[in-house]
Each structure stands twice: as C-alpha cells, then as structure tokens.
C-alpha cells in the first residue's frame, strides 16, 4: 500500500474523511481546520493513497487532546482501517510507520486509548495486544490507556486525576466533544436541536484547545456523554439513538 502524509501544504487538496465525499462539507471543513492547527505541534496524519478508510493520526503526548501524563510518548489519536481495505495488514503497516517515526524522533513509546472489551471508536484491545501493547492505566468508566514502550525503563503513561473518575456536577445531559472527530460538526447540532424540541436538559461543551482537553473530566474527549453527572458513552448519537437513550 502507498501512503500519503497530509501536511499544511497539501491539506486543502487531500481527501481526509472517506465517509464524506464532499470536501466542502461542514464536517470535513471542521476536521481540516483542526488538523491545520495541530501540524506545528507535531501531529502526523498518514493515509492510504487509495481512496478508503485507512489512516493513522498521532501527536506528541505533550500536545495531545486527552488528559494523560505521558512525557516523551507519542499518542495515537486514531487508527482506522475499514471497508474493503480491512484484513490486508494495513493497520499493522500504519502502526509500524508510526513506531518508526516516533523512534527516530526520540520518543519513549506509543500510547493509545482502548478498553478491556472493544468499544465503539476506540482501538481494538485484541489488535493492540497482538502488536505488543499492554494496558497501563484504567479510568473508573472502563476506558484504558495502553502503551508500547521502546525501552524497558520507560515509565508507563497514566491518566490525569481529572479523568480518572469521570463525573460532572450537572443534571441533565452534558456532552464534551472536540473537532478532532469530523462527525461532531453534523451530529452535535442535531442533538442540541432534538433536545431543545423535546424539552430534554442538554448542554454541549466544545473543547477548543489542547489545554482544555487535558483538563476534561473524561479520558475520551472527542465525544463523551454524561447524564445527571455520570458518564454514559463515547458512542456518537444520532437523533434516534439519543431519543431511545432518553426514553422518549
């Protein structure tokens, strides 16, 4: 497989969200704007040259948009291979490219969010274990931090205290999200509109900086839904799913 590294120079012309064909779609535009602000912080977005859902996105932990203490590590934001490209070993190739790049940059290892059992939009723990990763920390809601150290003495990364016990002091539904996930540009407004029309208490909190994200009360910052203070899910909601969840 041939891969293309997306940069500030080619971002406008590259297709970065293969689930959406229109580059002028609000979802793609929000994601590209988010990426443009991260390249100078060391973010790497590597994707297949062939059209399809096949890419890896990673960034130095010090600039990552998740609440972790992982000095010297590289955080893998997303590793996604699906559709017709799945099952050909491309995920392993992308991860190997990330590891090679990270070693050359003097990093201490890689880390990524997962869980003991596969959860939507999180890395598959079976795949991570196969690739040599091990779980090194776990939040109260079952979200885990996995790592692949490059040296035996590399200190394992861990969640910051703010994310260890996910909770908010607010009744109703509270959603934390970032523009790292392009689908939020479409589905968050849908939830806001649906909740308003049905009289469901709902507040969306858009995290607009890495500093805000690193202080968030949740390990997953791309999408984290709370109800009456308690963490519910990182699974993205459309109108039907949200209404079912709310019992309406």
N, C-alpha and C positions, 0 to 999 in steps of 0.2 A: 504494500500500500504506500502511495506517495502522500506526504503530509505537507500542509501549508501552515506556517506560523503567521498569525494575524498580528499586525502592528499598527501603529498610528498612521503609517504611510499607506497601508492597503485596506484599512478597516472599512472605509466607505464602500469599497468595491467588492469585498468578500461577503459571502453568504454565511452568517454565523448562527442562524436558527433554522434548522432544516425542517422544523414542523410548520414554519410560516414561510410562504413563498414570496411574499411582498416585502421588499426591503424598506418600504416607506410605512409599513405597519407600525403602530404606536409601540407594540411590544418589542419589535426589532430595534426601533429607534432608541427606546429607553435602555435596552441592553448595550447597544453600541456606545451610548453616552456614558454609561457606567464603565465600560471597558476603557474608553478613551482616558478617563480619569485615573486609571489604575496602571497603565503601562509604565509610567515613570516610577511607580512604586515597585516594579519588578514582576508584575503579572505577566504570565505567559499563556497564550491561547493557541493551542496546536490542534488542527483539524484535518480530516481527510480531504484530499484534493477532489476525490469523488463526492458527488452530492449525496448526502445522507447524514444520519445522526451518529457521528463518530468524532469525538473530540475530547481533549483534556484541558482543564484550566487550573493553573496553580499560581501561588503567590507566596513571598516570604511571610512567615508567621507574624512578624512584627507589623506587617501591613494588612493582615488578614481581617476579614469582616466577621469573625467569630470570636467569642470570648475564651481564648486559650492562652496559657503561658507555655510557649514553645520556642524559646530563644534559639536561633540558629537552624530551626527546622523550616521546611517548605510545606505549606498547607495545600493540599489538593482540594480545590473548591468543588470540582465536578469532573467525573469521568463517565462519559455517556457513549455507549455503543448499542444501537438497537436496529430494528428493521432488518433489511436484507444484509446488512453488514455484520450482524451479530453471529457469533460462532466461528469466526475465522482467525481468532487470536489477536485482533486489533487492539483490544483493551490492554492486553499484555504488552504490545508494542508501544502504545502510548505511555503506559506507566514506566516502561523501560527507558523511553526517551526522557521522561520527567526525571527519573532517577539519575541518568547520565548527566543531564544538565545541572541538576542540583548538586551532584558530587563535584562537578567542575567549578561550581560557584562556591565551594567550600562549606556546603550545608552539612548539618549533623544528621539529617534524616528526613523522612517524609511523614506527614500525619494527615488523617482524613476522618470525617465523621461517618459513623456507621451504627450498628446495634447488634445485639446478640442474635436476633432474628431479623430477616430482611424487612426493612420499612420502605415505603414509597419515597423516591427521590434521594435515598441515601445509598452509599456503596454497599454492595453485597458482601456480607461478612465471610461467606464461603470463598468467594474470589479473593478477598484480601488475605485470608489465611493461606490460601494456595500460593499467593505471591510473597509470602514471608512476613506479612504484617501480624501484629498481635494487639489485643485491646490493652490500653494502658490507663484508662480512666473511664468512669461512667457517672452520668448525672442521674438524679433521682427519677427522671422520667424514662429511663432506659436508653437514652442516646449515649453512645460510646465514642470515645476517641481512640483511634487505632494508630499505631506508628510502625515505621520501618527504620530503625536506627542504622546509621552507616558504620558506627564503631561500637564495641561492647560497652564503653564507658559513657556513651551519650545519655544524658539524663532524660527520662521519659517526659513528654509534654503532659500537661494536665489542664482541666477546665479552670477558669477563674471562678472565684467564690460566687459571683453574681449569677452564674449559670448552673451551679451545682444543684440547687434546689429550685427549679423553675416555678415561679409564683409571681402574681401581681396583686396589688391591693386595690382591686377594682371589680365591681359587679358587672354582669353582662358579658358580652364577647369583646375580647381585645385581640387584635391581630398585629403582630410585629412582622415587618417584611422589608425587603430591600429590592433595588432594581437589578441586583445580580441575576435574578430569575426573570426572564422577559415576560412570562405569562402573567406576572402580577399587574402589569400595565392594563391588561384586559379584565382579569377576574376580580381584583380588589374593588374597582368601581362597581362591578356587578353586585358584590356582597354589600357594599355601602348602600346602594340603591334598594336592594331587596330588603335589607334590614330596616331602612327608613320607611318603606312602604308597608311593612308588616308590624311596625312598632317594636322591633327587636333591639334592645340596647346593644350597640355595636360601635367600636372605635378602632380605626386603623392607624397604626403608628409606623410611619415610613422612616426607616433608619437611613440617614443621608450621608453618613461619614463612617469611616472605619472606627474612629474613636467611639461614636455612639454604639456601633455594633458590638464592640469589645466590652461595652458596659451593659449589654442587653441581658434580661433575666431568662435567657434561653440559650442552649447550645446551638440550636439551628436558628439562624437569623434571616434566612431567605424567606421563610414562611413559618410562623409559629402562632397557633391559635389557642387562646385561653378562654375559659368560661368561668365566671364567678371566682376568678383568681387562680384557678387550677389549669395546668397545661392539658390541652386536648390532643393536638395533632400537628404534624408538619405537612400533611397531605393537602394539596391545593383543592379548594372548594369551588364548584360552580353553583349556580342558584339552586338546583335540585338537591345536591348534596348538603348544602347549608340548611335548607328548609327541613330536610329529613333529620339532620343533626339537632336542629332547634325544636323538632317535634311539631312543626306547623303543617 
